[in-house]
Amino acid sequence: MTPKKVALITGGSAGIGRASAILFKQNGYEVYAGARRTGQMADLADMGIHVISLDVTDRAANRAAVDRILEEQGRIDVLINSAGYGSFGAAEDVPLDEAKRQLDVNLFGAADLTQLILPAMRRQRAGRIINISSTGGRMYLPLGAWYVASKHALEAYTDSLRLEVKSFGIHPIIIEPGGTATEWQQVTNDRLLASTPQESVYRPLAERFASISQGGFMTAEQVARVIYKSAVAAKPKHRYVPGVGNRALMFVIKHASTPLIDRLMGQLMNRMSKA
């Protein structure tokens, strides 16, 4: 009897991580979903998903999670690094302690779990490490300096890792969602306004940005289906961009000059603020 494949998914309490945990479970995986807010994951446990209290910035917790899975299952086939948040605000306003936390969660948490899991995947001669980036991983926007820096760094890290582990049958993969209908955007907007003092010269821009960047073009479930596709593909792509609109945006970003992108960003902000 072929053993079930095993997936560890971070950020499993909400959004893309939660949708991925459910989808992988429905497709026969033994799923371990980690998050800080385990109180809202009782329904996942009822489905047979293993719920783990996990703060990806805590190396001891990361090691305990990986050790538990290997002890119970003997393998880890898929790691989905979905834990993350958006810390927005003007580069002049955002405290560097908050900037460092953004990198700790969005980059170093994923890197720590990757280091812990790689020995097992090398022994298996197989594995998928799926890092949830963003369209922000290849572009930039006002008030998003530290968020896009974390995602650019995550993509560069993943690309370098891919070259290092290819010979072991391990595939690091980047997923680049755009606006997604989850709680992420509201949390991001709240943080943006909280980090921008009323007297800041950037306050009007922050209020305008928070008012226009609501909602999303895709659901978490749609993104999860792309993640699952990347996990089971015989020859996975290096990058997946969910959604036709997001792929069109990435095409423009790839081929446009920096001055043109600057102008397009300014025009987009102006149009959206008048909508």
ROSETOR-597780 format. One record per residue (C-alpha): residue number from 1; residue in one letter; z negated, y negated, x negated. Coordinates in steps of 0.05 Angstrom, whole numbers. Example, Ala and Ser with C-alpha at 12.3 -4.5 7.8 and 13.67 -1.06 7.14 Angstrom:
ROSETOR-597780
1  A  -156  90  -246
2  S  -143  21  -273
end
This chain:
ROSETOR-597780
1  M  0  0  0
2  T  21  -68  -28
3  P  -40  -113  -35
4  K  -40  -179  1
5  K  -19  -239  -39
6  V  -75  -289  -51
7  A  -71  -365  -44
8  L  -122  -419  -64
9  I  -110  -484  -27
10  T  -149  -548  -41
11  G  -157  -605  8
12  G  -161  -552  62
13  S  -202  -590  112
14  A  -146  -635  138
15  G  -73  -654  135
16  I  -24  -617  91
17  G  -77  -572  59
18  R  -104  -549  126
19  A  -34  -537  155
20  S  -15  -497  93
21  A  -78  -454  97
22  I  -61  -435  169
23  L  12  -421  155
24  F  -1  -378  94
25  K  -54  -339  133
26  Q  -4  -328  190
27  N  45  -300  139
28  G  -3  -248  112
29  Y  -35  -282  53
30  E  -109  -277  36
31  V  -125  -351  38
32  Y  -182  -388  5
33  A  -185  -460  30
34  G  -229  -508  -10
35  A  -254  -577  11
36  R  -314  -622  8
37  R  -319  -627  84
38  T  -328  -555  103
39  G  -364  -574  167
40  Q  -297  -585  201
41  M  -267  -519  179
42  A  -304  -470  225
43  D  -239  -455  263
44  L  -206  -436  197
45  A  -262  -387  182
46  D  -252  -358  252
47  M  -180  -344  233
48  G  -202  -303  173
49  I  -191  -358  122
50  H  -244  -360  67
51  V  -275  -429  68
52  I  -301  -455  1
53  S  -342  -518  -12
54  L  -301  -550  -67
55  D  -299  -618  -100
56  V  -241  -614  -149
57  T  -273  -664  -195
58  D  -332  -615  -206
59  R  -311  -567  -261
60  A  -369  -520  -247
61  A  -349  -515  -174
62  N  -276  -503  -193
63  R  -296  -447  -240
64  A  -342  -415  -189
65  A  -285  -416  -137
66  V  -235  -384  -184
67  D  -286  -332  -209
68  R  -304  -314  -137
69  I  -231  -303  -117
70  L  -216  -261  -178
71  E  -278  -220  -167
72  E  -262  -208  -93
73  Q  -186  -202  -97
74  G  -169  -188  -170
75  R  -112  -238  -170
76  I  -88  -307  -150
77  D  -14  -312  -133
78  V  -9  -384  -108
79  L  -49  -447  -124
80  I  -34  -506  -79
81  N  -64  -570  -106
82  S  -66  -611  -42
83  A  -132  -648  -51
84  G  -121  -722  -60
85  Y  -128  -791  -31
86  G  -95  -859  -36
87  S  -132  -915  -71
88  F  -92  -978  -56
89  G  -105  -1050  -75
90  A  -79  -1103  -122
91  A  -83  -1084  -195
92  E  -125  -1146  -206
93  D  -175  -1127  -152
94  V  -186  -1052  -158
95  P  -246  -1036  -202
96  L  -229  -991  -261
97  D  -283  -942  -240
98  E  -244  -931  -175
99  A  -179  -926  -214
100  K  -210  -871  -257
101  R  -234  -834  -195
102  Q  -163  -836  -167
103  L  -138  -802  -229
104  D  -197  -753  -229
105  V  -180  -729  -159
106  N  -104  -733  -158
107  L  -90  -710  -229
108  F  -148  -681  -268
109  G  -174  -639  -210
110  A  -107  -605  -205
111  A  -103  -597  -280
112  D  -173  -566  -284
113  L  -157  -513  -231
114  T  -91  -499  -265
115  Q  -126  -486  -331
116  L  -175  -439  -298
117  I  -122  -400  -261
118  L  -69  -393  -314
119  P  -101  -335  -353
120  A  -100  -292  -290
121  M  -28  -312  -273
122  R  -6  -296  -344
123  R  -38  -227  -339
124  Q  0  -217  -273
125  R  64  -243  -304
126  A  74  -282  -239
127  G  47  -341  -200
128  R  63  -406  -165
129  I  27  -471  -180
130  I  48  -520  -125
131  N  27  -592  -136
132  I  30  -639  -77
133  S  57  -704  -104
134  S  91  -757  -61
135  T  154  -798  -57
136  G  108  -846  -95
137  G  114  -798  -153
138  R  183  -826  -169
139  M  179  -897  -142
140  Y  131  -956  -137
141  L  106  -1005  -85
142  P  61  -1065  -81
143  L  -14  -1051  -80
144  G  -3  -979  -100
145  A  -8  -983  -176
146  W  -63  -932  -186
147  Y  -39  -884  -131
148  V  32  -881  -156
149  A  7  -877  -228
150  S  -32  -815  -209
151  K  28  -783  -176
152  H  76  -802  -232
153  A  27  -770  -281
154  L  20  -708  -238
155  E  96  -699  -238
156  A  102  -708  -313
157  Y  45  -659  -323
158  T  79  -608  -277
159  D  146  -615  -312
160  S  115  -604  -381
161  L  74  -545  -355
162  R  137  -513  -327
163  L  168  -509  -396
164  E  104  -479  -425
165  V  93  -423  -374
166  K  164  -404  -355
167  S  165  -342  -400
168  F  103  -315  -363
169  G  137  -314  -296
170  I  97  -374  -271
171  H  131  -428  -231
172  P  99  -498  -227
173  I  131  -535  -168
174  I  128  -606  -143
175  I  127  -625  -69
176  E  143  -697  -53
177  P  125  -714  19
178  G  135  -784  46
179  G  97  -814  104
180  T  62  -757  141
181  A  25  -761  206
182  T  -45  -745  181
183  E  -111  -783  173
184  W  -90  -799  101
185  Q  -57  -865  119
186  Q  -116  -893  159
187  V  -165  -874  104
188  T  -119  -908  53
189  N  -113  -971  95
190  D  -188  -974  103
191  R  -198  -967  28
192  L  -145  -1020  15
193  L  -180  -1072  59
194  A  -248  -1053  32
195  S  -225  -1063  -40
196  T  -192  -1130  -26
197  P  -242  -1187  -20
198  Q  -231  -1237  36
199  E  -223  -1292  -16
200  S  -173  -1253  -57
201  V  -104  -1284  -65
202  Y  -77  -1215  -48
203  R  -114  -1210  19
204  P  -55  -1233  62
205  L  -10  -1181  28
206  A  -63  -1127  38
207  E  -71  -1143  112
208  R  4  -1142  121
209  F  12  -1077  84
210  A  -44  -1044  124
211  S  -12  -1066  189
212  I  56  -1037  174
213  S  41  -973  138
214  Q  17  -934  198
215  G  39  -866  222
216  G  88  -819  189
217  F  157  -790  193
218  M  136  -717  188
219  T  79  -674  211
220  A  33  -636  164
221  E  61  -572  193
222  Q  132  -591  173
223  V  110  -604  102
224  A  71  -539  101
225  R  134  -501  118
226  V  168  -531  57
227  I  109  -511  14
228  Y  113  -440  40
229  K  187  -438  27
230  S  174  -458  -46
231  A  121  -404  -52
232  V  166  -347  -30
233  A  233  -368  -57
234  A  261  -319  -108
235  K  286  -377  -150
236  P  245  -438  -130
237  K  269  -509  -142
238  H  231  -553  -189
239  R  222  -605  -134
240  Y  223  -604  -58
241  V  229  -668  -17
242  P  212  -654  56
243  G  254  -692  107
244  V  324  -720  107
245  G  300  -792  106
246  N  256  -780  46
247  R  313  -746  9
248  A  357  -806  22
249  L  303  -852  -4
250  M  296  -810  -68
251  F  372  -813  -77
252  V  370  -889  -74
253  I  310  -893  -122
254  K  345  -848  -171
255  H  409  -888  -173
256  A  387  -960  -162
257  S  368  -1009  -217
258  T  297  -1035  -223
259  P  317  -1106  -200
260  L  351  -1076  -139
261  I  291  -1034  -121
262  D  247  -1096  -128
263  R  291  -1133  -79
264  L  294  -1075  -30
265  M  218  -1068  -31
266  G  211  -1142  -16
267  Q  261  -1141  40
268  L  229  -1079  71
269  M  160  -1111  70
270  N  188  -1174  103
271  R  226  -1137  157
272  M  167  -1092  174
273  S  118  -1150  177
274  K  162  -1183  230
275  A  171  -1120  272
end
